[in-house]
Amino acid sequence: MPAAGAAAGSGTSRRPDPAPCLCAARAFRDFGDGFVAVLLAVYLTALGHSPFAVGAIATAALLGSSLTTLGIGLLGPPGAQRTLLLAASALMTATGIAYALSSDLGWLLLVAFVGTINPSAGNVSIFVPMEHALLAGSAVAARRTRLFAAYGLTGAFAASLGSLAAGLPEWLARFGWTQLDALRGMFLAYAGLGLAGGLCYWLVPAAATPASAYRSPAPGPSKAVVLRLAGLFSLDAFAGGFAVQSLLALWLFLKFDLSLAAAGGFFFASGLLAAASYPAAAWLAARIGLLRTMVYTHIPSSLCLIAAALVQELPSALALLLLRSALSQMDVPTRTSYVMAVVTPDERAAADSVPSVPRGLAAAVSPALAGALLAAGYWAAPLVVCGALKIAYDVLLLLTFGNLKPPEEIASK
């Protein structure tokens, strides 16, 4: 077992705190991701593309993001985190402009692959390894989970507001806007949010963390742990790809003919529940442990997803999906904190980025499969498959890592 992050904060308390700038940047980014994830299916349909095309765009976006993330985590120059974050923000701006101006499927697929389109509205992007490493390097072990919970809470709340903003195209229609023009305008707004996030990254203190906490060529003493986690996280990512938010929105549009405004309201409520789960996860983890919090909340959320796929009434489906939202994100801050705790400090960025490749590859396959299932009329199948595979992941995670404790949980015994 590695030194398990025993130094997870030794000597770091005097460094400038990057957390406020990073949380603000994530708020801008997740607000944009929130409305893009809901509008993406509507926009592509308005352009004349099929449900399979929606899945293909999601696949291209997740695949490109995973490969870029690996390159940043393994090849990015030490000490250049602020420069790379600024470059990523510029890419977000370019992505929004490109989507607003184009309707060609081939071009949209290419931009999804090289850009920052996020069909999941979650914190899965090229920004993540740098932000996680900066945050972990600025916190002592006792504060780490709470810090990641606050960071996640900020993003989840912003994403929920973004989902609510997805109803703006219908509101703009009252003033003479066509649906397509309004949707293009939302992608231009997404581009503007990239600029706002870039300003936040510009304000990140240059000395917030040493270069060694940003990048490691590859996992070292913790290699076995990282590889096993990567395998399990890949299963979870593959499962999640069947129900990314863009496809879940498409499922609601196809099965229940939900309006865009109603979908925005639902995803707003869903996001608020997810946001509330972040501090709840930190509270629960302090009492039963990080790993148990991940598993014991994730399995019920998957059961809710399966049940929602099988009911025939819209209110029942929405209620089950909202209950799922209240539970499904509790593993996010705890999982990040757990990974940061069980590897050595110098391996944190690599531990965050190396698993992203198999995770990204796995997650990139399933949206296209889900799109094909929806196009063929098998509307319940993507959600049922997602829930069943996630339950299998949770069981395997507990069996594999049940005896590997973070240092703070060992010290508390």
C-alpha positions in Angstrom: 0.0 0.0 0.0 1.4 3.5 -0.8 2.0 6.2 1.7 -1.7 6.8 1.1 -1.6 10.6 1.0 -0.2 10.8 4.6 1.4 14.0 3.4 -1.9 15.2 2.0 -1.5 18.7 3.2 1.8 18.8 5.1 3.4 22.0 4.2 0.5 23.1 1.9 -1.4 25.3 4.3 0.7 28.4 3.6 0.2 28.3 -0.1 -2.2 30.7 -1.8 -5.7 29.2 -1.9 -6.9 28.6 -5.5 -10.3 27.3 -4.4 -12.4 30.5 -4.8 -11.1 31.0 -8.4 -11.5 27.4 -9.3 -15.0 27.2 -7.9 -16.0 30.4 -9.8 -14.6 29.0 -13.0 -16.5 25.7 -12.5 -19.7 27.6 -11.9 -19.5 29.4 -15.2 -18.5 26.2 -17.0 -21.2 24.0 -15.4 -23.9 26.7 -16.0 -23.1 26.4 -19.7 -22.9 22.6 -19.6 -26.3 22.6 -17.8 -28.2 24.2 -20.6 -26.1 22.6 -23.5 -26.8 19.1 -22.2 -30.6 19.7 -22.3 -30.6 21.7 -25.6 -28.1 19.5 -27.5 -30.7 16.9 -28.5 -33.3 19.6 -29.4 -30.7 21.5 -31.4 -29.6 18.5 -33.4 -33.2 17.5 -34.0 -34.0 21.0 -35.2 -31.1 20.7 -37.6 -32.7 17.5 -39.0 -30.4 14.9 -37.3 -31.6 11.6 -35.8 -31.5 10.3 -32.3 -28.5 8.1 -33.4 -26.7 11.4 -34.4 -27.3 12.7 -30.8 -25.7 9.6 -29.4 -22.8 9.8 -31.9 -22.1 13.5 -30.9 -22.1 12.4 -27.3 -19.7 9.6 -28.1 -17.3 11.9 -30.0 -17.4 14.5 -27.2 -16.6 12.0 -24.4 -13.9 10.2 -26.5 -12.1 13.4 -27.4 -12.3 14.7 -23.8 -10.8 11.5 -22.4 -7.8 11.6 -24.8 -7.1 15.2 -24.3 -7.3 14.8 -20.6 -4.7 12.0 -20.7 -2.4 14.2 -22.7 -2.8 17.1 -20.2 -2.3 14.8 -17.2 0.8 13.0 -18.5 2.5 15.4 -21.0 1.5 18.9 -19.7 4.6 20.9 -18.7 5.0 21.1 -14.9 3.9 24.5 -13.5 1.9 25.4 -16.5 -1.5 24.6 -15.0 -2.9 28.2 -15.3 -1.8 28.4 -18.9 -3.5 25.1 -19.8 -6.7 26.1 -18.0 -6.7 29.4 -20.0 -6.2 27.4 -23.2 -9.1 25.1 -22.2 -11.3 28.1 -21.6 -10.4 29.5 -25.1 -11.3 26.1 -26.5 -14.7 26.3 -24.8 -15.3 29.7 -26.4 -14.4 28.4 -29.8 -16.6 25.3 -29.4 -19.7 27.5 -28.6 -19.0 29.7 -31.7 -18.5 26.6 -34.0 -21.8 25.0 -32.8 -23.7 28.2 -33.3 -22.5 28.7 -36.9 -22.6 25.1 -38.3 -25.3 22.5 -39.1 -23.2 19.9 -40.9 -23.0 16.7 -38.9 -19.5 15.9 -39.9 -18.3 19.3 -38.6 -20.3 19.0 -35.4 -18.8 15.6 -34.8 -15.3 17.0 -35.3 -15.9 20.0 -33.0 -17.4 17.7 -30.3 -14.3 15.5 -30.5 -11.7 18.3 -30.2 -13.9 20.8 -28.2 -15.6 21.0 -24.8 -19.2 19.9 -25.5 -20.3 18.0 -22.4 -23.4 15.9 -22.9 -23.5 14.7 -19.3 -23.6 18.2 -17.6 -21.2 16.7 -15.0 -17.7 17.5 -14.2 -16.2 15.4 -16.9 -13.9 17.5 -19.0 -10.3 18.5 -19.8 -10.4 21.0 -16.9 -10.8 18.3 -14.3 -7.2 16.9 -13.6 -5.7 20.3 -13.2 -8.5 21.6 -10.9 -8.5 18.4 -8.8 -4.7 18.5 -8.3 -4.8 22.2 -7.4 -7.5 21.7 -4.9 -6.0 18.5 -3.3 -2.6 20.3 -3.0 -4.2 23.2 -1.1 -6.1 21.2 1.5 -5.0 19.2 4.6 -6.5 15.7 4.8 -9.1 16.6 7.4 -10.5 19.3 5.0 -10.1 17.5 1.7 -13.5 15.9 1.4 -15.3 19.0 2.6 -13.4 21.1 0.0 -14.3 18.7 -2.8 -17.9 18.7 -1.6 -18.0 22.5 -1.7 -16.4 22.5 -5.1 -19.0 19.9 -6.3 -21.9 21.8 -4.7 -20.9 25.0 -6.6 -20.8 23.2 -9.9 -24.0 21.2 -9.3 -26.0 24.4 -8.3 -24.6 26.2 -11.3 -25.5 23.3 -13.6 -29.1 23.2 -12.2 -29.5 26.9 -13.0 -28.1 26.2 -16.5 -30.8 23.5 -16.9 -33.5 26.0 -16.0 -32.0 28.4 -18.6 -32.6 25.7 -21.2 -36.2 27.0 -21.3 -35.0 30.4 -22.7 -35.5 29.5 -26.4 -39.3 29.0 -25.8 -39.4 32.3 -23.9 -37.5 34.1 -26.8 -40.1 32.7 -29.2 -42.6 35.1 -27.8 -40.5 37.9 -29.1 -40.3 36.6 -32.6 -37.2 34.5 -32.4 -37.2 31.2 -34.4 -36.4 28.1 -32.4 -33.2 27.6 -34.4 -32.0 31.2 -33.9 -32.7 31.0 -30.2 -30.8 27.7 -29.9 -27.8 29.2 -31.8 -27.9 32.1 -29.4 -27.6 29.7 -26.4 -24.4 28.3 -27.9 -23.0 31.8 -28.3 -23.8 32.3 -24.6 -21.9 29.1 -23.9 -18.9 30.7 -25.7 -19.2 33.8 -23.5 -19.1 31.6 -20.4 -15.8 30.2 -21.6 -14.4 33.7 -21.6 -15.7 34.3 -18.0 -14.1 31.1 -16.8 -10.9 32.1 -18.4 -10.9 35.3 -16.4 -11.3 33.2 -13.2 -8.3 31.0 -14.1 -6.3 34.1 -14.8 -6.8 35.1 -11.2 -5.6 31.7 -9.8 -2.5 32.4 -7.7 0.6 31.4 -9.7 2.1 29.8 -6.6 -1.0 27.9 -5.5 0.7 24.6 -5.8 4.2 23.3 -6.8 4.8 21.7 -10.1 5.1 18.2 -8.6 1.5 18.3 -7.4 0.3 19.0 -10.9 1.9 16.3 -12.8 3.6 13.0 -12.5 4.8 11.1 -15.6 2.8 8.0 -14.4 1.5 6.5 -11.2 4.4 5.3 -9.2 4.0 3.5 -5.8 0.2 3.5 -6.2 0.2 2.1 -9.7 -1.6 -1.1 -8.8 -4.3 0.8 -6.9 -4.8 3.3 -9.8 -5.1 0.5 -12.4 -7.7 -1.4 -10.4 -9.6 1.8 -9.8 -9.4 2.6 -13.5 -10.9 -0.7 -14.4 -13.9 -0.3 -12.1 -14.4 3.4 -13.0 -14.5 2.3 -16.6 -17.4 0.0 -15.9 -19.2 2.8 -14.1 -18.5 5.2 -17.0 -19.7 2.7 -19.6 -22.9 2.4 -17.7 -23.4 6.1 -17.2 -23.0 6.7 -20.9 -26.3 5.0 -21.5 -28.1 7.8 -19.6 -26.0 11.0 -20.0 -28.2 14.1 -19.6 -28.6 14.8 -23.3 -29.9 11.3 -23.9 -32.1 11.4 -20.8 -33.6 14.6 -22.1 -34.1 13.0 -25.5 -35.8 10.0 -23.7 -38.2 12.4 -22.0 -39.0 14.2 -25.2 -39.6 10.9 -27.1 -41.5 8.9 -24.5 -43.5 11.6 -22.8 -43.4 14.5 -25.3 -42.1 16.8 -22.6 -41.8 20.5 -23.5 -38.4 22.2 -23.5 -39.5 24.5 -20.6 -40.8 21.6 -18.6 -37.6 19.6 -19.2 -35.5 22.7 -18.1 -37.6 22.9 -14.9 -37.2 19.2 -14.2 -33.4 19.3 -14.7 -33.2 22.4 -12.5 -34.9 20.5 -9.7 -32.8 17.5 -10.4 -29.6 19.6 -10.2 -30.7 21.2 -6.9 -31.1 17.8 -5.4 -27.7 16.7 -6.7 -26.2 19.9 -5.3 -27.7 19.2 -1.9 -26.2 15.7 -1.9 -22.6 17.0 -1.9 -22.5 18.4 1.6 -24.7 15.4 2.7 -22.0 13.1 1.2 -19.3 14.8 3.2 -21.4 14.5 6.4 -22.2 10.8 5.7 -18.6 10.0 4.8 -17.3 11.3 8.1 -19.5 8.7 9.8 -19.5 5.6 7.7 -16.4 6.2 5.5 -15.8 7.3 1.9 -16.2 3.9 0.2 -19.4 3.0 2.0 -20.9 6.3 1.2 -20.1 5.8 -2.5 -21.7 2.3 -2.6 -24.6 2.6 -0.2 -26.0 5.7 -2.0 -25.2 4.6 -5.5 -27.1 1.3 -5.5 -30.5 2.8 -4.5 -30.1 5.5 -7.2 -29.6 2.9 -9.8 -32.7 1.0 -8.7 -34.7 4.3 -9.1 -33.4 4.7 -12.6 -34.4 1.2 -13.6 -37.9 1.8 -12.1 -38.3 5.1 -13.9 -37.5 3.3 -17.2 -40.4 0.8 -16.6 -43.2 3.1 -15.4 -45.7 4.5 -17.9 -46.9 7.7 -16.2 -44.8 10.9 -16.5 -45.3 12.0 -12.8 -44.0 8.6 -11.5 -41.0 8.6 -13.9 -40.1 12.2 -12.9 -40.4 11.4 -9.2 -38.2 8.4 -9.5 -35.6 10.3 -11.5 -35.6 13.1 -8.9 -35.1 10.6 -6.1 -32.2 9.2 -8.2 -30.7 12.7 -8.4 -30.8 13.1 -4.7 -28.5 10.0 -4.3 -26.6 9.5 -7.6 -24.0 12.3 -7.1 -23.1 11.5 -3.5 -20.3 9.3 -4.8 -18.6 12.2 -6.7 -16.9 14.2 -4.0 -16.3 11.0 -2.0 -14.7 9.2 -4.9 -12.4 12.1 -5.8 -11.4 12.5 -2.1 -10.8 8.7 -1.9 -8.6 8.6 -4.9 -6.6 11.6 -3.8 -6.2 10.0 -0.4 -5.0 6.6 -1.4 -2.2 7.7 -3.7 0.9 9.7 -2.9 0.7 13.5 -3.4 3.0 13.6 -6.4 0.8 11.0 -8.2 -2.5 12.9 -7.8 -2.8 14.4 -11.3 -1.7 11.2 -12.9 -4.2 9.2 -10.7 -6.9 11.6 -11.9 -6.0 11.6 -15.5 -4.7 8.0 -16.2 -8.1 6.4 -15.3 -9.8 9.0 -17.5 -8.7 7.2 -20.7 -10.3 3.8 -20.1 -13.2 5.7 -18.5 -13.6 8.0 -21.4 -13.3 5.2 -24.0 -15.9 3.2 -22.1 -18.2 6.2 -21.7 -17.8 7.1 -25.3 -19.1 3.8 -26.6 -22.4 3.6 -24.8 -24.1 6.9 -25.9 -24.0 5.8 -29.5 -25.5 2.4 -28.4 -28.1 4.2 -26.4 -29.0 6.5 -29.4 -29.4 3.4 -31.6 -31.7 1.8 -29.0 -33.8 4.9 -28.8 -33.9 5.2 -32.6 -35.1 1.6 -32.8 -37.9 2.2 -30.3 -36.4 0.4 -27.3 -37.0 3.3 -25.0 -36.5 1.6 -21.6 -33.4 -0.4 -22.6 -30.7 2.3 -22.1 -31.9 3.2 -18.6 -32.3 -0.4 -17.5 -28.8 -1.3 -18.8 -27.3 1.7 -17.1 -28.8 0.9 -13.7 -27.9 -2.8 -13.9 -24.3 -2.2 -14.8 -23.9 0.5 -12.1 -25.1 -1.9 -9.5 -22.5 -4.4 -10.6 -19.8 -1.7 -10.4 -20.8 -0.8 -6.8 -20.7 -4.4 -5.6 -17.3 -5.0 -7.3 -15.9 -1.7 -5.8 -16.8 -2.7 -2.3 -15.4 -6.2 -2.7 -12.1 -4.9 -4.2 -11.4 -1.9 -2.0 -13.3 -2.6 1.2 -10.0 -3.0 3.1 -8.1 0.0 1.7 -8.8 2.9 4.0 -7.9 6.6 3.6 -5.3 7.7 6.2 -7.9 9.9 8.1 -10.2 6.9 8.5 -7.3 4.7 9.8 -6.2 7.5 12.2 -9.7 7.9 13.6 -9.8 4.2 14.8 
